[in-house]
Amino acid sequence: MISTLLSRLRIWDGEHPHTGDAILVQGERIAAVGSSDELSADTTVDCSGLTALPGLIDAHVHMELNPDDRLPPAQTDLSVAAKARMRERAEAMLEAGITTARDLGGGAWLELTLRDAITAGEVAGPRLLCAGQPITCPSGHCHFWGGEAADTAQADAVIERQLDKGVDLIKVMATGGQLTKGSDPGAAQFDLATLTHIVQRAAAHDKLVAAHCHGTQGIHFAAAAGVSTIEHCSWAGKAGWAADYRPETAALIAERGTWISPTVNRGWQRYLEGRNQQMRERIQGNFAAMRAKEIPFIASTDAGIPGVYHHHLPLALPVFAQIAGLSAEAVLRSATSQAALAIGLHSVTGRIENGLSADLLLVQGNPLIDLSALADPAQVWFRGRPVKSI
């Protein structure tokens, strides 16, 4: 098995700076992390001036969606051209240093086909975990993807359909959403009993549940039901977006150990530029309150919605740091080791550690000091193979 030694590096291992300066890659895996003077390989690459960190994880994307479209699709585009664009998005993500992503919704399981082609080495792209058709109420958010359910029996049927297609997790629309006509983002779409049933049904098949949540009631139901991740967590209420933070609900989230996937993309820079001071203060206040309760966050962008491009997670992370009041290292953890733990891949990726997949991002400078270093990778390795190198 051919081995490669990446030497003379600064290493951040996904949790902390590492004392070693070399990574030994053998096959698809990291074989050792240590000293350039003590490790050897078939090939040695001098990486002086570079920092190595684990490949990035975007915990919320939609490979099917075209971010250049301003309106949601009436139905899934099954054309050859649409499938080719999905492959192009996947390749751009990988070249940007995103080596893993969760796809949280599509209408025709095209993302599962893409996932399998990437796994087989037929297509360049990140490791994908896919949810398939999200469960939603009749005419509810993203109903056009085919996952409508009026009761638990119909929800079971949606789940079985996804399992038959080979999904990795289940997605439920616990509240309405902005991009679906007639849907109310602040309103809960399912009661607690139904959400609990969905979580239990998924758990019976060893599947985690991700819950789309904007409104506070839906957030509370999702946490009480035992979902794994709450997507968005917008704290929307009658007084508006981010205006209905409830300490008791946040306490429940913390107690249950639920992860928050807040989908902060680079476009959130608008909240930092003084155009909407009240909204900025609301959002940053909510994050501060959640931090105080030690609620864990994972990085996500909702890539595919209008204007949010699939390969822009590295550009979103500096914005996330400012929005959420996180240090550079905390944000990097949210996009590597913590994300891997939250989505069930901590034994596969997310850290630079012996035995894990050699998913590596090498950048000029030090992202612990300046997150903008992530914007232009010098090298990207995925499953032990270089996919980008300058």
ROZAVEX-101870 format. One record per atom (N, C-alpha, C): x, y, z; residue in one letter. Coordinates in steps of 0.02 Angstrom, whole numbers, padded with zeros to 5 digits, always signed. Each point is the difference from the previous one (the first is absolute). Example, Ala and Ser with C-alpha at 12.3 -4.5 7.8 and 13.67 -1.06 7.14 Angstrom:
<lumvexs>
+00660-00284+00390a;-00045+00059+00000a;+00045+00060+00000a;-00018+00053-00036s;+00042+00059+00003s;-00039+00055+00037s;
</lumvexs>
This chain:
<lumvexs>
+00043-00060+00000m;-00043+00060+00000m;+00044+00062+00000m;-00009+00043-00049i;+00042+00060-00007i;-00014+00049+00058i;+00053+00029+00026s;-00006+00048+00055s;+00029+00067-00020s;-00028+00053+00030t;+00023+00068-00012t;+00007+00036+00066t;+00056+00035+00009l;+00012+00038+00060l;-00006+00074-00016l;-00048+00033+00032l;-00006+00073-00005l;+00039+00029+00058l;+00055+00034-00016s;+00048+00019+00052s;+00005+00076+00008s;+00030+00020+00056r;+00014+00071+00016r;-00064+00041+00003r;-00052-00029+00029l;-00065+00032+00005l;-00011+00030+00069l;-00045+00049+00003r;-00034+00017+00062r;-00065-00042-00001r;-00016-00034+00054i;-00058-00044+00000i;-00050+00021+00054i;-00062+00009-00021w;-00056+00007+00046w;-00043-00062-00011w;-00009-00042+00050d;-00026-00067-00010d;-00076-00006+00001d;-00035+00056+00004g;-00073-00002+00004g;-00026+00018+00068g;+00046-00001+00049e;-00017+00019+00068e;+00050+00049+00029e;+00066-00014-00013h;+00053+00041+00029h;+00059+00002-00048h;+00045+00049+00009p;+00064-00003-00036p;+00038-00063+00020p;+00030-00031-00050h;+00038-00062+00012h;+00074+00016+00006h;+00035-00037+00042t;+00071+00012+00009t;+00042-00026-00058t;-00027-00047-00038g;+00037-00027-00057g;+00000+00047-00060g;+00040-00017-00050d;+00003+00042-00060d;-00004-00042-00064d;-00026-00062+00006a;-00004-00043-00058a;-00060-00047+00004a;-00029-00015-00057i;-00057-00046-00005i;+00019-00055-00050i;-00003-00062+00022l;+00013-00056-00044l;-00066-00027-00026l;-00007+00002-00066v;-00061-00024-00033v;+00017-00067-00034v;-00040-00050+00015q;+00010-00066-00029q;-00067-00027-00023q;-00006-00012-00065g;-00065-00018-00027g;-00049+00057+00009g;-00059-00016+00027e;-00051+00051+00011e;+00004+00033+00068e;+00047-00024+00043r;-00003+00021+00070r;+00063+00036+00024r;-00008+00032+00056i;+00056+00030+00035i;+00034-00056+00039i;+00064-00012-00015a;+00036-00055+00033a;+00037+00024+00061a;+00020+00064+00002a;+00036+00026+00058a;+00001+00076-00004a;+00005+00031+00058v;+00011+00072+00006v;+00058+00009+00047v;+00053+00033-00023g;+00059+00005+00043g;+00052+00047-00027g;+00064-00020+00005s;+00055+00043-00018s;+00026-00015-00070s;+00015+00051-00038s;+00029-00008-00067s;+00066-00038+00003s;+00036+00008+00055d;+00065-00032+00007d;-00005-00074+00019d;-00059-00021+00022e;-00007-00069+00023e;-00043-00043-00045e;-00042+00030-00041l;-00044-00038-00045l;+00030-00002-00070l;-00015-00053-00036s;+00023-00006-00069s;-00055-00031-00043s;+00006+00009-00066a;-00050-00025-00046a;+00030-00009-00069a;-00039-00028-00045d;+00023-00008-00069d;+00013+00067-00033d;-00043+00049+00017t;+00006+00067-00027t;-00006+00050+00057t;+00042+00050+00000t;-00003+00054+00050t;-00014+00066-00036t;-00049+00036+00026v;-00018+00065-00028v;+00015+00054+00053v;+00044+00046-00018d;+00018+00055+00046d;-00057+00051-00001d;-00032+00009+00056c;-00058+00045+00005c;+00016+00061+00044c;+00061+00022-00001s;+00020+00057+00042s;-00044+00060-00013s;-00021+00032+00054g;-00043+00060-00005g;-00074-00015-00001g;-00018-00065-00002l;-00070-00019-00004l;-00026-00025+00068l;-00064+00010+00010t;-00035-00028+00058t;-00047-00055-00025t;+00003-00059+00032a;-00046-00054-00016a;-00056-00003+00052a;-00061-00009-00023l;-00057-00010+00043l;-00045-00052-00033l;-00047-00028+00036p;-00044-00049-00031p;-00042+00032-00055p;-00019-00040-00049g;-00045+00024-00051g;-00064+00028+00032g;-00029+00051-00030l;-00058+00034+00029l;-00064-00041-00011l;-00048+00011+00044i;-00065-00033-00003i;-00054+00053-00001i;-00042-00002-00051d;-00060+00043-00003d;-00059-00044+00018d;-00031+00014+00056a;-00052-00044+00027a;-00069+00011-00030a;-00006+00046-00048h;-00067+00011-00030h;+00008+00028-00070h;-00009-00043-00050v;+00001+00022-00070v;-00058-00034-00036v;-00014+00026-00060h;-00048-00031-00045h;+00033-00004-00069h;+00027-00058-00016m;+00036-00007-00064m;-00046+00010-00059m;-00063-00016+00007e;-00048+00006-00056e;-00013+00073-00019e;+00002+00044+00049l;-00021+00069-00012l;+00054+00041-00033l;-00021+00043-00046n;+00045+00045-00036n;-00004+00069+00034n;+00054+00023+00031p;-00003+00064+00036p;-00012+00060-00045p;+00006-00009-00066d;-00015+00055-00046d;-00075+00008-00011d;-00040-00049+00019d;-00072+00005-00007d;-00028+00041+00057d;-00046+00045-00014r;-00027+00044+00051r;-00065-00027+00030r;-00029-00051-00030l;-00062-00029+00025l;+00010-00074+00012l;-00036-00030+00047p;+00007-00072+00012p;-00027-00038-00060p;+00024-00061-00011p;-00022-00038-00058p;-00071-00026+00008p;-00037-00002-00055a;-00066-00030+00002a;+00006-00076+00006a;+00054-00026-00027q;+00016-00071+00005q;+00074-00010-00015q;+00026-00058+00015t;+00070-00013-00011t;+00017-00002-00074t;+00053+00034-00018d;+00024-00001-00069d;+00040-00065-00011d;-00025-00044-00043l;+00030-00065-00012l;+00043-00001-00062l;+00012+00058-00030s;+00037+00003-00063s;+00073-00020+00009s;+00031-00019-00055v;+00071-00016+00000v;+00041+00061+00021v;-00021+00059-00022a;+00036+00061+00016a;-00003+00014+00075a;-00057-00012+00032a;-00007+00012+00071a;+00045-00047+00040a;+00004-00063-00022k;+00043-00048+00034k;+00074+00019-00008k;+00017+00026-00059a;+00069+00022-00012a;+00017+00059+00045a;-00047+00046+00011r;+00012+00057+00044r;+00010-00023+00072r;-00036-00053+00021m;+00011-00026+00067m;+00071-00027+00008m;+00024-00033-00052r;+00069-00026+00003r;+00050+00057+00002r;-00014+00053-00036e;+00045+00059+00000e;+00001+00032+00069e;-00058+00003+00033r;-00002+00028+00068r;+00041-00042+00047r;-00007-00066-00006a;+00038-00045+00044a;+00075+00009-00009a;+00022+00005-00062e;+00071+00008-00014e;+00025+00067+00029e;-00039+00053-00008a;+00020+00065+00026a;+00005-00001+00076a;-00045-00036+00033m;+00003-00007+00073m;+00065-00033+00022m;+00017-00054-00034l;+00060-00037+00019l;+00062+00044-00010l;+00004+00035-00055e;+00058+00043-00013e;+00004+00057+00049e;-00056+00019+00031a;+00000+00053+00050a;+00019-00026+00069a;+00010-00065+00006g;+00019-00029+00064g;-00057-00029+00040g;-00059-00005-00029i;-00058-00031+00032i;+00001-00074-00018i;+00018-00042+00047t;+00007-00071-00015t;-00059-00042+00024t;-00046+00030+00037t;-00060-00035+00023t;-00057+00050+00003t;-00060-00024-00016a;-00059+00043+00005a;-00062-00043+00011a;-00050+00030+00034r;-00065-00032+00007r;-00048+00033-00048r;-00031-00040-00043d;-00052+00025-00044d;-00067-00011+00035d;-00035+00055+00014l;-00061-00004+00040l;-00064+00012-00039l;-00001-00023-00062g;-00064+00001-00034g;+00004+00006-00074g;-00037-00043-00033g;-00009+00001-00073g;-00063-00038-00016g;-00018+00001-00065g;-00064-00030-00017g;+00003-00067-00035g;+00058-00018-00029a;+00002-00060-00041a;+00061-00043+00014a;+00031+00011+00057w;+00057-00040+00022w;+00060+00004-00047w;+00005+00055-00038l;+00058+00010-00044l;+00064+00006+00041l;-00006+00030+00059e;+00058+00009+00043e;+00027-00067+00026e;-00044-00050+00007l;+00023-00067+00020l;+00040-00033-00057l;-00023+00010-00061t;+00037-00025-00057t;+00069+00033-00004t;+00001+00065+00012l;+00064+00037+00002l;+00044-00026+00056l;-00030-00009+00059r;+00038-00027+00058r;+00034-00066-00019r;-00037-00044-00031d;+00027-00067-00016d;+00054+00004-00054d;-00008+00047-00047a;+00052+00008-00051a;+00064+00028+00030a;-00007+00045+00048i;+00059+00027+00035i;+00035-00056+00039i;-00039-00039+00036t;+00028-00055+00040t;+00037-00050-00045t;-00027-00012-00059a;+00031-00047-00047a;+00060+00029-00036a;+00013+00065+00009g;+00056+00032-00033g;-00014+00019-00072g;-00064+00000-00020e;-00018+00016-00068e;-00008+00075-00011e;-00012+00036+00054v;-00012+00072-00002v;+00040+00032+00057v;+00027+00059-00012a;+00035+00037+00052a;-00050+00038+00043a;+00006-00006+00065g;-00045+00036+00044g;+00010-00022+00071g;-00033+00035+00047p;+00008-00017+00071p;-00040-00062+00018p;+00017-00030+00055r;-00040-00053+00030r;-00068+00030+00016r;-00053-00034-00020l;-00067+00027+00011l;-00041-00046+00045l;-00035+00031+00047l;-00054-00034+00037l;-00065+00031-00025l;-00048-00041-00019c;-00060+00025-00034c;-00064-00020+00036c;-00046+00047+00004a;-00064-00010+00034a;-00057-00017-00047a;+00008+00013-00065g;-00055-00012-00047g;-00056+00050+00009g;-00062-00025-00006q;-00058+00044+00003q;-00016+00017+00073q;-00001+00064+00019p;-00018+00017+00069p;-00074-00012+00013p;-00014-00020+00062i;-00070-00007+00021i;-00029+00069+00014i;-00056+00016-00031t;-00032+00065+00010t;-00075-00010+00003t;-00037+00048+00026c;-00072-00006+00003c;-00030+00014-00069c;-00063-00018-00012p;-00031+00014-00065p;+00006+00073-00018p;+00025+00014-00060s;+00012+00067-00026s;+00051+00038+00043s;+00039-00036+00040g;+00048+00031+00045g;+00065+00018-00035g;+00048+00021+00040h;+00064+00023-00027h;+00033-00056-00041h;+00017+00017-00062c;+00032-00046-00047c;-00043-00061-00017c;-00066+00009+00001h;-00046-00054-00018h;+00012-00024-00071h;+00029+00044-00042f;+00013-00018-00070f;+00051-00056-00006f;+00035-00017+00054w;+00048-00056-00003w;-00033-00067+00014w;-00065+00000+00017g;-00036-00063+00003g;-00004-00034+00067g;+00017+00035+00055g;+00001-00032+00065g;-00059+00019+00045g;-00058+00015-00028e;-00057+00022+00040e;-00027-00057+00043e;-00019+00018+00061a;-00029-00048+00047a;-00050+00035+00045a;-00062-00025+00002a;-00052+00031+00041a;-00004-00031+00069a;+00029-00059+00009d;-00002-00033+00065d;+00059-00047+00006d;+00003-00036+00056t;+00058-00043+00012t;+00005-00057-00050t;-00057-00026-00022a;+00001-00054-00049a;+00031+00023-00066a;-00018+00061-00020q;+00029+00026-00062q;+00073+00019+00010q;+00017+00023+00060a;+00071+00014+00014a;+00041-00064-00004a;-00028-00055+00026d;+00034-00065-00005d;+00011-00019-00073d;-00049+00014-00042a;+00006-00017-00071a;+00056+00041-00033a;+00005+00063+00019v;+00054+00042-00027v;+00068-00027+00023v;+00005-00018+00064i;+00063-00027+00026i;+00018-00064-00036i;-00048-00045-00008e;+00014-00064-00034e;+00024+00011-00071e;-00030+00049-00033r;+00021+00016-00069r;+00073+00023-00002r;+00019+00040+00049q;+00069+00024+00002q;+00048-00058+00016q;-00020-00042+00047l;+00042-00058+00019l;+00010-00047-00060l;-00053-00009-00038d;+00005-00043-00059d;+00051+00027-00051d;+00007+00067+00000k;+00047+00031-00047k;+00072+00002+00028k;+00007-00016+00065g;+00067-00003+00029g;+00024+00065+00031g;-00044+00039+00031v;+00021+00063+00031v;+00044-00013+00061v;+00036+00052+00020d;+00044-00004+00057d;-00031+00028+00064d;-00051+00042-00008l;-00035+00030+00057l;-00069+00022-00023l;-00040+00023+00047i;-00068+00024-00015i;-00003+00074+00014i;-00035+00036-00042k;-00011+00072+00008k;-00074+00013+00010k;-00017+00043+00047v;-00069+00019+00011v;-00005+00076+00002v;-00052+00026-00031m;-00014+00071+00001m;-00044+00015+00061m;+00031+00016+00056a;-00038+00010+00062a;-00039+00065-00002a;+00021+00048-00041t;-00036+00063-00009t;-00005+00016-00075t;-00036+00052-00014g;-00003+00023-00069g;+00066+00033-00020g;+00003+00022-00063g;+00061+00030-00026g;-00013+00059-00044g;+00053+00038-00013q;-00007+00062-00038q;-00012-00010-00074q;+00028-00052-00029l;+00001-00007-00072l;-00059-00037-00029l;-00048-00021+00043t;-00058-00036-00024t;-00061+00045+00006t;-00033+00012-00056k;-00058+00044-00001k;-00055-00028+00046k;-00026+00044+00043g;-00054-00020+00045g;+00024-00032+00065g;+00066-00007+00008s;+00027-00031+00060s;+00019+00054+00050s;-00013-00013+00064d;+00015+00048+00053d;+00061-00024+00038d;+00058+00034-00006p;+00061-00023+00034p;-00007-00003+00075p;-00043+00040+00028g;-00008+00002+00073g;-00044-00054+00028g;-00038-00034-00043a;-00049-00048+00023a;+00027-00071+00002a;-00017-00037+00052a;+00018-00071+00004a;-00043-00039-00050a;+00031-00046-00036q;-00036-00041-00049q;-00023-00067+00030q;+00032-00022+00055f;-00019-00062+00032f;-00002+00010+00075f;-00043-00036+00034d;-00002+00004+00073d;+00055-00044+00030d;+00008+00005+00065l;+00054-00036+00033l;-00007-00076-00008l;-00061-00025+00005a;-00010-00072-00005a;+00022-00026-00069a;-00016+00037-00052t;+00018-00022-00067t;+00076+00003-00010t;+00031+00054+00023l;+00073+00004-00007l;+00035-00054+00040l;-00026-00015+00059t;+00029-00053+00041t;-00006-00067-00036t;-00056-00012-00030h;-00010-00062-00039h;+00050-00004-00057h;+00011+00054-00035i;+00047+00001-00057i;+00071-00016+00024i;+00020+00031+00056v;+00067-00012+00027v;+00007-00073+00021v;-00051-00027+00033q;+00004-00070+00023q;+00001-00048-00059q;-00040+00016-00051r;-00001-00044-00060r;+00068+00001-00035r;+00030+00059-00005a;+00066+00005-00031a;+00052-00038+00042a;-00004+00009+00066a;+00048-00033+00045a;-00004-00076-00005a;-00059-00026-00014a;-00008-00072-00008a;+00040-00026-00059a;+00016+00045-00046h;+00041-00018-00058h;+00070+00031+00005h;+00020+00020+00060d;+00066+00029+00013d;+00013+00063-00041d;-00052+00040-00008k;+00007+00063-00037k;-00011+00059+00046k;+00045+00050-00006l;-00010+00063+00035l;-00052+00042-00036l;-00026+00050+00035v;-00051+00044-00029v;+00025+00072+00004v;-00001+00034-00056a;+00013+00072-00004a;-00067+00036-00008a;-00010+00053+00039a;-00064+00035-00002a;+00009+00073-00021a;-00034+00017-00055h;-00004+00070-00022h;-00044+00038+00050h;+00027+00052+00031c;-00037+00037+00051c;+00014+00075-00004c;-00051+00038-00015h;+00005+00073+00006h;-00038+00026+00061h;-00063-00019+00007g;-00040+00025+00056g;+00018-00033+00066g;-00010+00037+00054t;+00020-00024+00066t;-00039-00061+00023t;-00064-00003-00015q;-00039-00059+00021q;+00026-00063-00034q;+00016+00005-00064g;+00028-00057-00035g;+00068-00020+00026g;+00040+00050+00019i;+00066-00014+00030i;-00009-00039+00064i;-00048+00021+00041h;-00011-00034+00064h;-00024-00072-00012h;-00047-00009-00045f;-00025-00067-00015f;+00056-00045-00025f;+00043+00027-00044a;+00054-00040-00029a;+00048-00023+00054a;+00019+00046+00045a;+00046-00018+00054a;-00032-00052+00046a;-00063+00010+00017a;-00035-00046+00045a;-00008-00069-00032a;-00007-00002-00066a;-00009-00063-00036a;+00064-00039-00005a;+00058+00034+00008g;+00064-00034-00002g;+00035+00000-00067g;-00012+00051-00041v;+00036+00003-00064v;+00075+00009+00014v;+00040-00017-00048s;+00073+00006+00008s;+00024+00071-00012s;-00025+00031-00053t;+00020+00069-00016t;-00061+00042-00014t;+00003+00062+00024i;-00050+00050-00017i;+00031+00046-00052i;-00031+00000-00059e;+00024+00041-00055e;-00030+00070+00004e;+00041+00050-00008h;-00019+00071+00000h;-00006+00027+00072h;-00048-00026+00038c;-00012+00023+00069c;-00007+00076+00001c;-00049+00025-00037s;-00006+00072-00013s;-00035+00038+00056s;-00031-00035+00047w;-00036+00033+00054w;-00051+00051-00026w;-00036-00020-00053a;-00050+00044-00030a;-00066-00004+00039a;-00031+00058+00009g;-00064+00003+00035g;-00043+00056-00025g;-00052+00016+00036k;-00047+00052-00021k;+00033+00068-00008k;+00053+00012+00038a;+00034+00065-00003a;+00052+00002-00056a;+00009-00057-00035g;+00046+00000-00057g;+00056-00050+00006g;+00045+00005-00048w;+00057-00047-00005w;+00048+00011+00058w;+00020-00053+00032a;+00048+00002+00055a;-00025+00036+00061a;-00066+00011+00004a;-00028+00041+00054a;-00033-00040+00055a;+00004-00067-00004d;-00038-00041+00048d;+00045-00051+00035d;+00060+00021+00019y;+00044-00044+00039y;-00033-00017+00066y;-00001-00066+00016r;-00030-00023+00062r;+00053-00038+00041r;+00018+00027+00058p;+00051-00034+00042p;-00018-00072+00016p;-00065-00013+00012e;-00020-00068+00018e;+00011-00049-00058e;-00010+00024-00061t;+00012-00042-00058t;+00074-00011-00010t;+00039+00053+00008a;+00073-00007-00005a;+00026-00048+00054a;-00029+00002+00059a;+00021-00045+00054a;-00015-00073-00019a;-00056-00010-00033l;-00018-00068-00023l;+00049-00024-00053l;+00018+00044-00046i;+00049-00017-00052i;+00066-00021+00032i;+00022+00039+00049a;+00062-00016+00034a;-00005-00065+00038a;-00055-00011+00033e;-00010-00061+00039e;+00001-00061-00045e;-00031+00004-00058r;-00005-00056-00046r;+00065-00010-00040r;+00045+00048+00002g;+00061-00006-00040g;-00012+00007-00074g;-00051+00038-00018t;-00018+00010-00071t;+00049+00049-00032t;+00021-00015-00060w;+00046+00044-00036w;-00040+00052-00039w;+00026+00061-00002i;-00031+00053-00040i;+00041+00010-00063i;-00034-00006-00056s;+00029+00010-00067s;-00031+00063-00029s;+00030+00058+00012p;-00035+00064-00011p;+00001+00027-00071p;+00031-00035-00046t;+00001+00018-00072t;+00020+00073-00011t;+00055+00020+00031v;+00026+00068-00010v;+00044-00001-00063v;-00023+00033-00052n;+00038+00003-00063n;+00034+00068-00006n;+00040+00008-00052r;+00038+00062-00007r;-00046+00060-00009r;-00061-00011-00023g;-00047+00055-00010g;-00022+00033+00065g;+00012-00035+00057w;-00016+00030+00065w;+00045+00059+00016w;+00049+00012-00042q;+00042+00060+00008q;-00043+00063+00003q;-00059-00004-00032r;-00044+00059-00002r;-00021+00021+00070r;-00004-00048+00047y;-00019+00017+00068y;+00057+00034+00038y;+00060-00005-00026l;+00058+00029+00033l;+00018+00068-00026l;-00036+00022-00051e;+00019+00062-00034e;-00044+00059+00019e;-00038-00006+00053g;-00036+00057+00027g;-00066+00016-00034g;-00021-00043-00047r;-00063+00015-00035r;-00061-00017+00042r;+00009-00046+00046n;-00057-00020+00042n;+00027-00014+00071n;+00011+00053+00036q;+00030-00007+00067q;-00044-00041+00047q;-00065+00009-00004q;-00045-00036+00045q;+00004-00075-00013q;+00000-00020-00063m;+00005-00071-00017m;+00067-00028+00022m;+00054+00038-00011r;+00066-00023+00020r;+00002-00012+00075r;-00027+00047+00037e;+00001-00006+00073e;-00041-00060+00024e;-00056-00012-00033r;-00041-00058+00017r;+00038-00065-00012r;+00028-00006-00060i;+00034-00062-00018i;+00060-00011+00045i;+00041+00051+00007q;+00060-00009+00041q;-00018-00011+00074q;-00054+00030+00022g;-00023-00012+00069g;-00022-00072+00010g;-00035-00027-00050n;-00022-00070+00004n;+00060-00048+00002n;+00050+00013-00042f;+00059-00042+00001f;+00037+00005+00067f;+00004+00060+00027a;+00034+00009+00064a;-00037-00039+00055a;-00066+00003-00002a;-00039-00036+00051a;+00008-00076-00008a;+00003-00024-00062m;+00011-00072-00010m;+00070-00021+00020m;+00049+00043-00015r;+00069-00015+00021r;+00004-00006+00076r;-00037+00043+00035a;+00002+00000+00073a;-00027-00066+00028a;-00043-00032-00038k;-00027-00065+00020k;+00041-00058-00028k;+00055+00016-00033e;+00046-00049-00029e;-00034-00045-00051e;-00045+00029-00038i;-00032-00035-00056i;+00051-00004-00057i;+00012-00059-00028p;+00051-00007-00052p;-00027+00018-00069p;+00043+00032-00040f;-00017+00020-00068f;+00041-00040-00050f;-00029-00012-00059i;+00038-00028-00055i;-00009+00046-00061i;+00052+00003-00041a;+00000+00045-00057a;-00046-00027-00056a;-00037+00045-00030s;-00046-00019-00054s;-00019+00063-00038s;-00021-00008-00063t;-00014+00058-00041t;-00068+00000-00035t;-00033-00058-00004d;-00061-00006-00040d;+00014+00011-00074d;+00060-00021-00021a;+00021+00011-00070a;-00052-00028-00049a;-00013+00040-00051g;-00049-00017-00050g;-00059+00047-00001g;-00016+00030+00058i;-00052+00050+00001i;+00026+00061-00038i;-00044+00046-00020p;+00022+00056-00042p;+00061+00037+00026p;+00052+00003-00041g;+00060+00039+00015g;+00050-00034+00046g;-00014-00061+00022v;+00045-00035+00046v;+00032-00057-00038v;+00064+00009-00016y;+00035-00048-00043y;+00032-00056+00040y;+00002-00058-00030h;+00019-00061+00035h;+00073+00000+00023h;+00043+00037-00033h;+00071-00001+00017h;+00021+00059+00044h;-00048+00035+00029h;+00016+00062+00036h;+00004-00009+00076h;-00001-00060+00026l;+00008-00008+00073l;+00064+00034+00026l;+00058-00006-00033p;+00059+00034+00026p;-00009+00076+00005p;-00042+00029-00043l;-00013+00071+00003l;-00052+00017+00053l;-00041-00049+00018a;-00052+00011+00050a;+00027-00004+00071a;+00053-00038+00011l;+00024-00011+00068l;+00022+00064+00036l;+00035+00048-00034p;+00015+00062+00035p;-00062+00039+00020p;-00052-00003-00041v;-00063+00033+00016v;-00033-00034+00059v;+00001-00067-00001f;-00029-00039+00056f;+00034+00019+00066f;+00066+00007-00002a;+00037+00018+00060a;-00025+00066+00030a;-00011+00049-00043q;-00023+00065+00024q;-00073-00002+00022q;-00042-00034-00038i;-00071-00004+00016i;-00010-00036+00067i;+00035-00056+00009a;-00012-00042+00058a;+00045+00018+00059a;+00048+00046-00009g;+00044+00018+00054g;+00049-00055+00019g;+00024-00036-00050l;+00044-00057+00011l;+00071+00018-00020l;+00048-00031+00034s;+00070+00007-00020s;+00012-00037-00065s;+00056+00016-00033a;+00017-00035-00062a;+00005-00075+00013a;+00031-00020+00055e;+00007-00071+00013e;-00067-00034+00013e;-00045+00034+00034a;-00067-00028+00013a;-00038-00010-00065a;+00006+00048-00045v;-00034-00006-00065v;+00030-00058-00040v;+00066-00006+00002l;+00032-00056-00036l;-00022-00067+00029l;-00007-00004+00065r;-00026-00063+00029r;-00071-00013-00025r;-00040+00052-00006s;-00070-00008-00022s;-00004-00027-00071s;+00054+00010-00038a;+00000-00023-00070a;+00044-00062-00010a;+00025-00029+00055t;+00042-00059-00006t;-00020-00052+00053t;+00034+00000+00057s;-00011-00053+00049s;-00070+00000+00029s;-00028+00058+00016q;-00067+00002+00028q;-00053-00019-00051q;+00009+00023-00061a;-00047-00018-00053a;+00000-00075-00011a;+00060-00030-00002a;+00004-00072-00010a;-00034-00038+00057a;+00008+00024+00061l;-00033-00032+00057l;-00076+00007-00005l;-00024+00059-00019a;-00071+00012-00003a;-00035-00042-00053a;+00033-00012-00056i;-00033-00036-00055i;+00018-00073-00002i;+00035-00024+00051g;+00014-00071+00005g;+00059-00026-00037g;+00049+00045-00016l;+00059-00020-00038l;+00065+00010+00038l;-00004+00005+00067h;+00060+00014+00039h;+00051-00056-00003h;-00021-00061-00018s;+00048-00055-00007s;+00027-00005-00070s;-00020+00046-00043v;+00020+00000-00071v;+00043+00060-00018v;-00022+00059+00020t;+00032+00062-00023t;-00009+00054+00053t;+00025+00061-00015g;-00009+00056+00045g;+00060+00017+00042g;+00050-00046+00003r;+00060+00012+00038r;+00060-00027-00038r;+00059+00027+00014i;+00062-00027-00027i;+00026-00048+00054i;-00015-00063-00010e;+00014-00050+00051e;+00012-00067-00034e;+00045-00039+00029n;+00016-00066-00027n;-00064-00041-00012n;-00005-00028-00059g;-00055-00045-00016g;-00060+00033-00033g;-00005+00066+00005l;-00056+00035-00032l;+00014+00012-00074l;-00052+00016-00036s;+00007+00014-00071s;+00047+00060-00010s;+00044-00005-00049a;+00046+00055-00014a;-00036+00053-00040a;-00043+00037+00035d;-00036+00057-00027d;+00034+00062+00027d;+00038+00034-00042l;+00044+00053+00024l;-00007+00063-00041l;+00005+00056+00035l;+00000+00066-00032l;+00064+00035+00021l;+00040+00020-00049l;+00063+00035+00014l;-00005+00071-00027l;+00014+00048+00044v;-00008+00070-00019v;+00063+00039+00018v;+00010+00055-00036q;+00053+00046+00016q;-00017+00037+00065q;+00050+00012+00042g;-00012+00038+00061g;-00032-00042+00053g;-00034+00034+00047n;-00027-00033+00059n;-00074+00020+00009n;-00047-00046-00015p;-00070+00018+00007p;-00022+00011+00072p;+00039-00022+00048l;-00017+00014+00070l;+00008+00074+00016l;+00039+00034-00042i;+00010+00072+00007i;-00044+00038-00048i;-00006-00027-00061d;-00038+00034-00053d;-00039-00051-00040d;-00065-00003+00010l;-00042-00050-00034l;-00002+00010-00076l;+00019+00059-00023s;-00001+00012-00072s;+00051-00044-00036s;+00046-00031+00038a;+00049-00046-00030a;-00035-00060-00032a;-00062-00014+00020l;-00037-00057-00028l;-00023+00011-00071l;-00001+00062-00021a;-00032+00018-00064a;+00035-00027-00061a;+00065-00013+00005d;+00038-00021-00059d;+00047-00057+00019d;-00025-00062+00002p;+00041-00056+00023p;+00061-00011-00044p;+00055-00018+00032a;+00060-00019-00037a;-00004-00073-00022a;-00027-00043+00044q;-00010-00070-00016q;-00064-00025+00033q;-00032-00047-00033v;-00057-00036+00028v;+00011-00074-00012v;-00007-00039+00053w;+00005-00073-00005w;-00066-00030+00022w;-00023-00050-00036f;-00062-00034+00017f;+00011-00075-00006f;-00012-00034+00056r;+00010-00072+00002r;+00070-00020-00024r;+00048+00040+00021g;+00069-00016-00014g;+00026+00019-00068g;-00040+00035-00039r;+00022+00019-00067r;-00003+00076-00008r;+00051+00030-00030p;-00002+00072-00011p;-00050+00018-00055p;-00044+00047+00015v;-00049+00022-00049v;+00014+00071-00023v;+00043+00035+00039k;+00021+00067-00020k;+00069+00011+00029k;+00047+00026-00041s;+00067+00014+00024s;+00030+00053-00043s;+00033+00050+00033i;+00033+00052-00038i;+00075-00006+00008i;
</lumvexs>
